[in-house]
């Protein structure tokens, strides 16, 4: 179990490794989006490029 000011998360022991891997991927995608936004891209473009959301069809 872990938590912060906004939530508590409980992960069964048998799924800790799987959950950690997923969380690390999420953090990496968030970092990519953040970098692209700081470089001047819109959120939609940055998020699509990082695989966070589907790319918009023209």
C-alpha positions in Angstrom: 0.0 0.0 0.0 1.2 3.5 -0.8 -0.4 6.9 -0.9 -0.1 10.6 -1.0 -2.4 13.6 -0.3 -4.8 12.6 -3.0 -5.0 8.8 -3.1 -4.1 5.4 -1.7 -3.1 2.5 -3.9 -3.2 -1.1 -2.8 -1.5 -3.7 -5.0 -1.6 -7.4 -4.3 1.9 -8.8 -3.8 1.6 -11.1 -6.8 1.1 -8.1 -9.1 3.7 -5.7 -7.7 6.2 -6.3 -10.5 3.6 -6.0 -13.2 2.2 -2.9 -11.7 5.6 -1.3 -11.3 6.4 -1.9 -15.0 3.1 -0.3 -16.0 3.7 2.7 -13.8 7.2 3.2 -15.1 5.9 3.2 -18.7 3.2 5.7 -17.7 5.9 8.0 -16.1 8.1 7.7 -19.3 5.2 8.7 -21.6 4.3 11.6 -19.3 7.9 12.8 -19.5 7.9 12.6 -23.3 4.7 14.6 -23.4 6.1 17.2 -21.1 9.3 17.6 -23.1 7.4 18.0 -26.4 5.1 20.6 -24.8 8.1 22.5 -23.5 9.5 22.4 -27.0 6.4 24.2 -28.3 4.0 21.4 -29.4 0.4 21.5 -28.4 -0.8 19.0 -25.8 -2.8 17.0 -28.4 0.2 16.7 -30.8 2.6 15.8 -28.0 0.3 13.3 -26.4 -0.4 11.6 -29.8 3.3 11.5 -30.7 4.0 9.8 -27.3 1.2 7.3 -27.7 -0.8 8.8 -24.8 -3.9 9.4 -27.0 -4.7 8.4 -30.6 -3.5 10.7 -33.3 -6.2 12.8 -34.8 -7.2 11.9 -38.3 -7.1 14.7 -40.9 
